[in-house]
Amino acid sequence: MKVTAIIPDDLISEAMELSKAITITEALKIALISYIRSQKIKELGESILSEPLEFRCTAQELRELNRK
């Protein structure tokens, strides 16, 4: 997709430097992928907080099962 956006030069330069990207497009792709991943992790964390995981076995029981 082709997009026109007005982004400050210093922001692009810093993104390119930190991502080690050669082109602006590559830097923006890396930044967007990173942002999307962080948001998914945040959503997962919120999901776990609202509905905590329940374990049916103790740590010792799991160790014994893994050794079989």
C-alpha positions in Angstrom: 0.0 0.0 0.0 1.3 3.4 -0.9 0.9 6.1 1.8 1.8 9.7 2.1 2.5 10.8 5.7 4.1 13.8 7.3 6.6 12.5 9.9 9.3 14.6 11.5 12.8 14.0 10.1 14.3 13.5 13.5 11.7 10.7 14.3 12.5 8.9 11.0 16.3 9.3 11.5 16.0 7.8 15.0 13.8 5.0 13.9 16.3 4.1 11.1 19.2 4.3 13.4 17.7 2.1 16.1 16.2 -0.4 13.7 19.4 -0.5 11.5 17.1 -0.1 8.5 18.6 1.1 5.2 15.4 2.6 3.9 12.6 4.6 5.4 10.1 1.9 4.3 12.1 -0.8 6.1 12.3 1.3 9.2 8.5 2.0 9.2 7.8 -1.7 8.7 10.0 -2.7 11.6 8.4 0.0 13.8 4.9 -1.1 12.9 5.6 -4.8 13.5 7.2 -3.9 16.9 4.2 -1.8 17.9 1.7 -4.5 16.8 3.6 -7.1 18.8 3.8 -5.0 21.9 0.0 -4.3 21.7 -0.8 -8.0 21.4 1.4 -8.8 24.4 -0.4 -6.0 26.3 -3.8 -7.4 25.4 -2.7 -10.9 26.4 -1.5 -9.6 29.8 -4.8 -7.9 30.3 -6.7 -11.0 29.3 -4.7 -13.1 31.8 -5.3 -10.5 34.6 -9.0 -10.6 34.0 -9.2 -14.4 33.7 -6.2 -15.9 35.5 -4.7 -19.2 34.5 -5.6 -22.2 36.7 -3.2 -25.1 37.1 -4.6 -28.5 38.0 -1.2 -30.0 39.0 1.5 -28.9 41.4 5.0 -28.2 40.2 6.1 -31.5 41.7 3.4 -33.4 39.9 4.4 -31.9 36.6 8.0 -32.8 37.2 7.0 -36.4 37.8 4.9 -36.5 34.7 7.7 -35.1 32.6 10.1 -37.7 33.9 7.9 -40.6 32.7 
